[in-house]
Amino acid sequence: MKKKTKYNYQKKKKGQSKTLTISLLISAIIMTGLVIWLGMNDWSVEKSTKSFQKVINQSAPVVEDSELAKEEPDLAEPPEVEIGENEPEKQSPVKEPVKPATTPVKPAENDAKEPEEPVKTNPKIDNGGYIEGQKLPSEPTYVQEILIANKKYPLPSTFAPGEDKTARAAFDQMAAEATLSGFKLTAFSTYRAFDYQTTLYERYVARDGKEAADTYSARPGYSEHQTGLAFDIGEVNFEKHWASSSFGETEAGKWVAANAHRFGFIMRYPEGKETVTGYMHESWHFRYVGIEIATDIFQRNITLEEYLGI
């Protein structure tokens, strides 16, 4: 009985030794393969790993084109934005910005001191305000001792007072104070004779048509410039803003709008009062009426027509 037990023990021990030998042999083969693989990849573990992954991927199944088509499109490039219908003009998509329909016009070469009025292609008011067939009077009209020149009250063609000296003195005083704030103001257009206004108005009619011209330029005999009390104001060295609505957006234009009444001037054609004055907004056109009246009109935010009730 003891011999049989001893035999079984030796047989079991021999089997374990054989298994251990095989395991060691397999481990040696694997280690030898790893060493050879490392040697083939310049002994770099990272390079050996990538090479192994590449071998594995080569055995992966090929993706068909029909499956690729199901993937989401490449959105690296944003789609082009088309110009909406609210732009000045309906056009095909373009890369350059669309210029606005209304742009200031440079002064005519033969009248360098007289910048042209801005083009008004879409007037907010009609060409009304004038009394069609009305003849020019023989005497100018005064209401509450204020000289009037508008679409209802014209001036005689012979009325030629020249630039008003009191208005000029008031402007010079305003310009002097403006320099303390860093603004150099100039009055680039003041008195205009009847004949000169005729030339300007006819030029604008030829360029833009009568209906449009009547919204920004007075007919001969109806211009405030003929009174000698109207001053078109701008800033020296900033001629691009002369006779342009952009003047009101400049710091100099804002200063004049806020301080002109202290020197007797009012903005004659304010924004939002087109149907009252008969003309489009002009941020550069100021009229001398005296400090007391100008201050009252400024504080009440009204026009000369509304102040006089005409």
KANORWO-V490620 format. One record per helix or strand of 3 or more residues. SS is the DSSP state (alpha for helix, beta for strand). FROM is the first residue (numbers start at 0). TO is the last residue. Records with the same first field share a line. If there is no record, write none. Layout:
BEGIN
SS = FROM-TO + FROM-TO
END
This chain:
BEGIN
alpha = 1-39 + 44-57 + 64-67 + 108-110 + 164-179 + 193-207 + 209-212 + 223-226 + 238-240 + 244-248 + 250-262 + 273-276 + 290-299 + 303-307
beta = 140-142 + 145-147 + 184-188 + 229-234 + 264-268 + 281-287
END
